[in-house]
Amino acid sequence: MRTEVRLEGVDMKEYEVIGHATVVCSMHVKANDKTEAIQKANEEFGALTNYVGMGGTAHMLGVCDSSDDRCVFPDSDPEFDECQEVER
């Protein structure tokens, strides 16, 4: 009987694995009603960026403008569903 032993890292291919997660975005706006508030948020929130920011390392995403109460929080764990071999 022959047992195959594989040492991790030895002659193994390297892969970039890509996943997705849901985030929740919030901000404070002044408006006359809920419809106007949602419209203002959609117009004024700005872009998401991929750096730690917005008041601490608990946030993995930031927003371009930190002048008011704009926040991004994770709402799910990542689900990895794509990968590609890394060329050496």
Backbone as a chain_set.jsonl record, in Angstrom:
{"seq": "MRTEVRLEGVDMKEYEVIGHATVVCSMHVKANDKTEAIQKANEEFGALTNYVGMGGTAHMLGVCDSSDDRCVFPDSDPEFDECQEVER", "coords": {"N": [[0.846, -1.177, 0.0], [0.611, 2.18, -0.897], [1.198, 5.407, 0.317], [0.361, 8.699, -0.386], [2.08, 11.663, 0.16], [1.682, 15.071, 0.568], [3.357, 18.031, 0.642], [2.56, 21.156, 1.823], [2.851, 23.999, -0.179], [4.993, 23.077, -1.649], [5.787, 22.557, -4.915], [3.215, 23.381, -5.616], [0.515, 25.006, -7.304], [-0.2, 28.516, -7.566], [-2.998, 30.466, -6.728], [-5.226, 33.173, -7.4], [-7.912, 34.0, -5.544], [-11.22, 35.027, -5.714], [-13.781, 36.794, -4.086], [-17.089, 37.782, -3.001], [-18.971, 40.187, -1.154], [-21.615, 41.604, 0.779], [-22.329, 45.009, 1.466], [-23.417, 47.579, 3.727], [-24.53, 50.823, 3.329], [-24.713, 54.074, 4.729], [-25.964, 57.385, 5.429], [-26.459, 60.721, 6.693], [-29.038, 62.946, 5.877], [-30.783, 66.023, 5.203], [-34.177, 66.443, 4.618], [-37.475, 66.848, 3.172], [-39.185, 64.667, 3.088], [-39.333, 60.999, 3.029], [-38.916, 60.043, 0.406], [-37.557, 62.169, -0.841], [-35.307, 62.193, 0.799], [-34.075, 59.71, 0.195], [-33.528, 60.146, -2.522], [-31.706, 62.302, -2.34], [-29.599, 61.045, -0.954], [-28.806, 59.11, -2.85], [-27.817, 60.804, -4.838], [-25.799, 62.263, -3.531], [-24.015, 60.664, -2.016], [-21.548, 59.621, -3.045], [-18.505, 57.989, -4.23], [-17.371, 54.622, -3.514], [-14.389, 53.559, -1.887], [-11.364, 51.603, -1.662], [-9.983, 51.358, 0.968], [-8.873, 51.406, 4.394], [-10.765, 53.307, 6.58], [-12.819, 56.108, 7.519], [-12.997, 56.581, 10.291], [-11.811, 54.437, 11.692], [-10.252, 51.15, 11.991], [-12.145, 49.2, 11.817], [-13.681, 49.399, 9.628], [-13.663, 48.338, 6.362], [-13.953, 49.555, 3.964], [-14.072, 52.805, 2.521], [-15.468, 56.118, 2.057], [-15.394, 58.714, -0.425], [-15.76, 61.308, 0.586], [-15.52, 62.605, 3.696], [-16.856, 64.499, 5.147], [-19.294, 64.532, 6.433], [-21.832, 62.505, 8.025], [-21.271, 59.795, 6.75], [-21.201, 56.365, 6.142], [-19.859, 53.033, 5.766], [-20.482, 49.665, 6.138], [-19.718, 46.184, 6.661], [-21.985, 43.595, 5.673], [-22.148, 40.943, 5.338], [-20.377, 37.805, 5.302], [-17.504, 37.15, 3.223], [-18.039, 35.393, 0.163], [-16.343, 33.125, -1.597], [-15.974, 32.631, -5.002], [-14.757, 32.545, -7.46], [-11.716, 31.919, -9.283], [-8.318, 32.211, -10.423], [-5.36, 31.039, -11.957], [-2.204, 32.142, -10.825], [0.26, 33.66, -12.686], [3.632, 32.879, -12.795]], "CA": [[0.0, 0.0, 0.0], [1.424, 3.383, -1.034], [0.549, 6.612, 0.833], [0.875, 9.923, -0.998], [2.262, 12.765, 1.097], [1.831, 16.356, -0.125], [3.821, 19.108, 1.495], [1.958, 22.416, 1.399], [3.799, 24.978, -0.688], [5.989, 22.448, -2.495], [5.254, 22.229, -6.237], [1.79, 23.685, -5.715], [0.186, 26.193, -8.085], [-0.729, 29.632, -6.781], [-4.247, 30.971, -7.29], [-5.903, 34.338, -6.849], [-9.3, 33.613, -5.317], [-12.014, 36.253, -5.641], [-15.071, 36.612, -3.451], [-17.998, 38.924, -2.951], [-19.66, 40.395, 0.115], [-22.578, 42.702, 0.773], [-22.065, 46.082, 2.418], [-24.515, 48.501, 4.007], [-24.075, 52.219, 3.298], [-25.668, 54.998, 5.342], [-25.552, 58.77, 5.585], [-27.498, 61.612, 7.201], [-29.429, 64.041, 4.979], [-31.967, 66.802, 5.586], [-35.144, 66.363, 3.527], [-38.871, 67.053, 3.548], [-39.858, 63.373, 3.237], [-38.469, 59.841, 2.783], [-38.562, 59.981, -1.017], [-36.517, 63.173, -1.072], [-34.105, 61.758, 1.522], [-33.436, 58.652, -0.596], [-33.015, 60.777, -3.738], [-30.504, 63.057, -1.969], [-28.53, 60.095, -0.633], [-28.329, 58.547, -4.118], [-27.085, 61.825, -5.577], [-24.718, 62.895, -2.784], [-23.161, 59.768, -1.237], [-20.193, 59.562, -3.6], [-17.953, 56.688, -4.6], [-16.713, 53.782, -2.512], [-12.965, 53.359, -2.125], [-10.897, 50.385, -1.017], [-8.979, 51.604, 1.993], [-9.415, 51.494, 5.744], [-11.015, 54.706, 6.868], [-14.081, 56.495, 8.131], [-12.988, 56.573, 11.743], [-11.204, 53.312, 12.38], [-9.903, 49.981, 11.212], [-13.283, 48.285, 11.755], [-14.309, 49.613, 8.328], [-12.75, 47.924, 5.303], [-14.192, 50.439, 2.826], [-14.305, 54.193, 2.892], [-16.122, 56.944, 1.048], [-14.499, 59.797, -0.862], [-15.99, 62.548, 1.319], [-15.805, 62.298, 5.102], [-17.266, 65.746, 5.783], [-20.528, 64.359, 7.193], [-22.054, 61.172, 8.583], [-21.358, 58.752, 5.73], [-20.574, 55.156, 6.661], [-19.974, 51.772, 5.038], [-20.264, 48.553, 7.05], [-19.968, 44.875, 6.053], [-23.268, 43.004, 6.027], [-22.063, 39.501, 5.133], [-19.034, 37.263, 5.138], [-17.241, 36.951, 1.807], [-18.255, 34.085, -0.455], [-15.368, 33.015, -2.671], [-16.642, 31.877, -6.054], [-13.979, 32.597, -8.699], [-10.275, 31.909, -9.084], [-7.478, 32.084, -11.614], [-3.981, 30.699, -11.631], [-1.275, 33.263, -10.855], [1.429, 33.384, -13.527], [4.898, 33.116, -12.079]], "C": [[0.89, 1.239, 0.0], [0.615, 4.587, -0.546], [1.191, 7.828, 0.189], [0.932, 11.019, 0.048], [2.478, 14.036, 0.289], [2.246, 17.406, 0.895], [3.255, 20.414, 0.968], [3.047, 23.379, 0.969], [4.846, 24.388, -1.622], [5.318, 22.014, -3.795], [3.749, 22.437, -6.355], [1.615, 24.928, -6.569], [-0.346, 27.27, -7.151], [-1.949, 30.192, -7.506], [-4.657, 32.266, -6.612], [-7.372, 33.954, -6.754], [-10.101, 34.871, -5.02], [-13.367, 35.943, -5.022], [-15.867, 37.902, -3.44], [-18.644, 38.989, -1.577], [-20.609, 41.576, -0.041], [-22.157, 43.739, 1.8], [-23.325, 46.924, 2.586], [-23.925, 49.907, 4.058], [-25.137, 53.081, 3.959], [-25.084, 56.396, 5.364], [-26.725, 59.566, 6.137], [-27.762, 62.696, 6.163], [-30.615, 64.778, 5.587], [-32.898, 66.824, 4.383], [-36.547, 66.578, 4.065], [-39.632, 65.744, 3.75], [-38.883, 62.248, 2.876], [-38.013, 59.75, 1.333], [-37.446, 60.953, -1.344], [-35.211, 62.765, -0.393], [-33.352, 60.691, 0.732], [-32.826, 59.232, -1.863], [-31.725, 61.544, -3.436], [-29.334, 62.119, -1.68], [-27.944, 59.491, -1.905], [-27.488, 59.542, -4.899], [-25.806, 62.263, -4.87], [-23.718, 61.944, -2.127], [-21.732, 59.733, -1.748], [-19.754, 58.136, -3.839], [-17.419, 55.935, -3.389], [-15.249, 53.649, -2.884], [-12.506, 52.152, -1.322], [-9.722, 50.648, -0.083], [-9.661, 51.624, 3.352], [-9.612, 52.956, 6.064], [-12.323, 54.908, 7.575], [-14.083, 56.245, 9.633], [-12.426, 55.343, 12.41], [-10.953, 52.133, 11.47], [-11.019, 48.941, 11.182], [-13.997, 48.389, 10.412], [-13.301, 49.24, 7.242], [-12.917, 48.75, 4.031], [-14.367, 51.851, 3.338], [-15.086, 54.9, 1.808], [-15.229, 58.138, 0.759], [-14.62, 61.06, -0.027], [-16.364, 62.222, 2.76], [-16.304, 63.525, 5.859], [-18.566, 65.625, 6.569], [-20.678, 62.901, 7.62], [-22.299, 60.122, 7.504], [-20.584, 57.534, 6.216], [-20.797, 53.979, 5.727], [-19.615, 50.662, 6.017], [-20.488, 47.234, 6.328], [-21.291, 44.318, 6.554], [-23.273, 41.494, 5.81], [-20.595, 39.093, 5.136], [-18.77, 37.085, 3.65], [-17.548, 35.523, 1.38], [-17.335, 34.022, -1.66], [-15.935, 32.107, -3.755], [-15.922, 31.922, -7.399], [-12.5, 32.458, -8.362], [-9.577, 31.798, -10.424], [-6.058, 31.811, -11.166], [-3.101, 31.935, -11.779], [-0.062, 32.851, -11.686], [2.686, 33.738, -12.753], [5.907, 33.776, -12.959]], "O": [[1.817, 1.339, 0.803], [-0.533, 4.765, -0.953], [2.413, 7.978, 0.211], [-0.051, 11.276, 0.743], [3.352, 14.082, -0.577], [1.556, 17.631, 1.89], [3.444, 20.748, -0.202], [4.045, 23.554, 1.667], [5.526, 25.136, -2.324], [4.393, 21.202, -3.782], [3.084, 21.736, -7.118], [2.472, 25.811, -6.561], [-0.876, 26.974, -6.08], [-1.943, 30.368, -8.724], [-4.464, 32.441, -5.409], [-8.002, 33.622, -7.758], [-9.712, 35.683, -4.18], [-14.019, 34.963, -5.38], [-15.377, 38.965, -3.819], [-18.838, 37.966, -0.921], [-20.412, 42.438, -0.898], [-21.682, 43.391, 2.882], [-24.183, 46.972, 1.704], [-22.937, 50.147, 4.751], [-26.332, 52.848, 3.773], [-23.867, 56.575, 5.322], [-27.869, 59.12, 6.051], [-26.827, 63.294, 5.63], [-31.361, 64.216, 6.39], [-32.491, 67.172, 3.275], [-36.777, 66.498, 5.272], [-40.611, 65.705, 4.495], [-37.75, 62.506, 2.468], [-36.859, 59.418, 1.06], [-36.497, 60.603, -2.045], [-34.131, 62.969, -0.948], [-32.129, 60.756, 0.61], [-31.719, 58.85, -2.244], [-30.757, 61.448, -4.191], [-28.21, 62.372, -2.111], [-26.725, 59.37, -2.03], [-26.53, 59.145, -5.562], [-24.826, 62.602, -5.533], [-22.65, 62.394, -1.711], [-20.794, 59.808, -0.954], [-20.529, 57.194, -3.674], [-17.062, 56.533, -2.374], [-14.904, 53.628, -4.065], [-13.197, 51.727, -0.396], [-8.603, 50.202, -0.334], [-10.871, 51.832, 3.451], [-8.712, 53.766, 5.841], [-12.873, 53.979, 8.166], [-15.068, 55.751, 10.181], [-12.558, 55.215, 13.627], [-11.387, 52.117, 10.318], [-10.847, 47.887, 10.57], [-14.836, 47.545, 10.095], [-12.196, 49.782, 7.215], [-12.098, 48.649, 3.118], [-14.773, 52.055, 4.483], [-15.335, 54.328, 0.747], [-14.409, 58.529, 1.59], [-13.657, 61.822, 0.059], [-17.412, 61.626, 3.011], [-16.188, 63.585, 7.083], [-18.909, 66.544, 7.312], [-19.707, 62.146, 7.569], [-23.414, 59.62, 7.365], [-19.44, 57.656, 6.653], [-21.784, 53.927, 4.993], [-18.563, 50.71, 6.654], [-21.36, 47.155, 5.463], [-21.675, 44.534, 7.703], [-24.28, 40.833, 6.065], [-19.698, 39.924, 4.992], [-19.712, 36.887, 2.881], [-17.345, 34.572, 2.136], [-17.511, 34.764, -2.627], [-16.328, 30.971, -3.489], [-16.432, 31.386, -8.383], [-12.075, 32.84, -7.272], [-10.154, 31.356, -11.418], [-5.614, 32.295, -10.125], [-3.236, 32.688, -12.743], [0.563, 31.824, -11.423], [2.765, 34.796, -12.129], [7.025, 34.047, -12.521]]}, "num_chains": 1, "name": "protein.A"}
